[in-house]
Amino acid sequence: MILEILLLIIGLVLIITGAEFLVDGSSSIARKFGVSEFVIGLTIVGMGTSAPEMVVSFMGAFQGKADIALGNVIGSNIFNTLLILGITCFLMPMTITRQNMKRDIPMNIATTLLLIFLGMHGTFFGLGHDVVSRLDGMLFILIFAFYMYWSFKHDQSEEPVEEVTEKQPKLFVSILLVVSGLSALIFGGKVFVNSATEIASMVGLSDKFIAITILAGGTSLPELATCIVAAAKKKGQLALGNILGSNIFNILLILGGSAIIHPLNFGGVGLVDLGVLLLSAVLIWASAHMGKKAQIDRLDGFMMLSCEIGYMVWLFINL
């Protein structure tokens, strides 16, 4: 037990340190290249923190286990939005830019709708079977490539220019911070999840409880740590880019690549899970348009957290 607790602490320290390095290095790169922190969060940070989901989903696809690939991404996207974004906005209200409103938030909804349509076209429309085919996977990859090109080409920072009073690190150091931060996040997350699972088993918690809480949230620990650190450093756009980037990356690139490896059968995916997935995407849009317009505030964060708690309760009851 003592060893597991020590590993748990080491994993947590690595996660927090890795998030610090990643946020600082990414912000420095953004300033050096004149790229908005949102786009850095969307690309480097969002895709980097989604590495655990990519490994799990691709391994599931190689083994022909669509439930693993699909469940991992659907659960992660719900967790990202309702819990992580909810906590982040509860800690620090997040300003939404015009580009977020017109491009990024609608893109998150569109990719979610596309996944549901292609995956459930048999159930909803009577068109063949509920399968995301290899052709669908290629379509996802093409859309992802276009979105990345579009994001960089039309990137116009609407963030206030910070007065830089301290000497900024060289580009090599910034890149090293990003790589080191991502490595610490991923490795620390793995150590944390493994030790937490062992401790939970030792104290007699059920496999069901461990699966829904520790394992389900484990692959999203990098996003959680990065967003909390970004919120603490008042870098809301980087945090929002991390969440939207992870969600879009998860669907278009991870599930797209998984479908190319092996077609994904949606037979085991529940309608409630897909409904909550779509709700989580729509909630970001609604939060940006309601209350304080162009801002996701603490009330919105509380609403997201409430939905996550309700969904978790439903999962427990229906397992």
Secondary structure, DSSP 8 states (H G I E B T S, - for coil): -HHHHHHHHHHHHHHHHHHHHHHHHHHHHHHHHT--HHHHIIIIIHHHHTHHHHHHHHHHHHTT-HHHHHHHHHHHHHIIIIIIIHHHHHHS-EE--HHIIIIIHHHHHHHHHHHHHHHSHHHHH--S-SEE-HHHHHHHHHHHHHHHHHHHHT----S------S----HHHHHHHHHHHHHHHHHHHHHHHHHHHHHHHHTT--HHHHIIIIIHHHTTHHHHHHHHHHHHTT-HHHHHHHHHHHHHHIIIIIIHHHHHHS-EEGGG--HHHHHHHHHHHHHHHHHHHSSSTTEE-HHHHHHHHHHHHHHHHHHHHH-
